[in-house]
Amino acid sequence: MRRALALTAATAVATLPLALAGPATAAESDDASVVVVHAVPDLTVDVYGSADEEYTADEALLTDFEPGTVTDPVSLPGGTYNLAVFPAGDDPSGDPAIEATGVEVPGGANISVAAHLDEGGTPTLTPFVNDVEPTAAGEGRLVVRHTAAAPAVDVLAGGDPVFTGLTNPNEEQADLPAGTVSAAVALEGTTDPVIGPADVDVAEGAATIVYAWGSAEDENLALAVQTIDGLHSSPSGVPSGTAALPADTTPVLLGGIALLAAVAALGMGARARSRA
Amino acid sequence: MSSSDPSSRWRHGALAAAVVALLATGGLASWAATRPAPVAGDGVAALSEPAATPTPRPSVRAVARPADPESVARSRGAAPTALSIPDLGVEADVRGVGVEADGSMTIPAEPTSVGWYRFGAVPADPAGHTVIAGHVATREDGPGALAPLLGAEEGMRVEVVDADGTAHAYEVVGRESIRKQSLPVDRIFARDGDPLLVLVTCGGEYVPELRAHTDNVVVTARPIG
């Protein structure tokens, strides 16, 4: 059982389009930021991360991790990790419920590891590399990830399909003007929501990552949201004037008076001397 | 010396004209002396450098939070609604604004309104800059609400009232005119660091062909009381 699941997870990692393949040699010494997303229904778990095949109590990343929750970012040194998920309270020396071996965590990377169901309903672990490039001023980044036991889906915003044909465990993203999006998920080619619609706040200067999770068969499909702040950019400038202020004529007026009076004084003084 | 003496009349005239010249020159000097200096207080140095992002240290224990869309939606603090600088006679309504298609900050068209950059801090936030900008003048309406900002001096009191009715008091710590091309936007719009109020309008030469000014006038104020 352990071997089979581990294989599943490792395969998922290997076939991911974004499976941590990014060059990270330059930043190898930096810590990576890792968030864990729990998207396996009905299973409260403990998560372990280890550099070897054994998991010990002090390698627990988190305990009593409930479905539909997301962790705060954890800082990990770049490297290769084995990750394992155990039912909450289980001895980590036993067989994990889910395992992903050889997960590369490049230094400096921002990664979300999702514990979720694959399309067929088997629990798996998928690492996603998060795009933390700055967003334009006024925009937010919406990322949608298919982590549900469900076939290909379309993602609807305000009733219209924005991402189509999304399959487990893949993602789509777009930068949008910041605001609230009424998001729903429908089976590919349909507009009848299987999840939502739910209001998703696409915050300015942040990535809002929406996970479609659960199982279509068990009718517990839902959305989970992770946000990454601090991607904002500043406005390019402040164009605060489309006309000149009425000019200040004080110096011209005073200077003119001084000049005229000085000329008059000189002229009259000369006239007075010539008459003397 | 009688008033009928023509040379005496000319002398009196010359004297009177010299006095007028002196007075006018004195007036010119005092006008120059009372003009706002190009930089008041710390100028834009009063904008603190954005704080460096603290480097998180490795910590293995993570905290999990509910992630359904409702619990993730965050509430913002109360937006500023009114701005006043009693010493300068500035009284303006404040509206939340974003950015234009070209990426520049939106400025309300009405001369009595000023814009608050709604993606930045609010006055009640513990960190980051509350940025409020307004036209110095528009072709349609003449001088704008922030035209007197060019006369802001260190120590002047600034008040911002927010949507909760809370009044936030600030004092001016710097004013400076800056070429628009070199406006330090990342320092002005900083979302971390000290909770400053930054007021921006236009100044410098007006270039009619561009319908724009060469400079921005940036006034920085820090919270008091």
Interface residues (C-beta under 8 A of the other chain):
Chain A: D31 S33 V36 V37 H38 G49 E59 A60 L61 L62 F65 E66 G68 T69 V70 T71 D72 P73 V74 S75 L76 P77 A136 A137 G138 P177 A178 A183 A198 D199 V200 D201 A203 E204 G205 V210 Y211 A222 L223 A224 V225 Q226 T227 G230 H232 S234 P235 S236 G237 V238 P239 S240 G241 T242 A243 A244 L245 P246 T250 P251 L254 G255 I257 A258 L259 A261 A262 A264 A265 L266 G267 M268 G269 R271 A272 R273 R275 A276
Chain B: P6 S7 S8 R9 W10 R11 G13 A14 L15 A16 A17 A18 V20 A21 A24 T25 G27 L28 W31 A32 T53 T55 P56 R57 P58 S59 V60 R61 A62 V63 A64 R65 P66 A67 D68 P69 E70 V72 A73 R74 G98 V99 E100 D102 G103 S104 M105 I107 Y117 F119 A133 G134 H135 V136 A137 T138 R139 E140 G142 P143 G144 L146 A147 K180 L183 V185 D186 I188 F189 R191 V200 T201 C202 Y206 P208 R211 A212 H213 N216
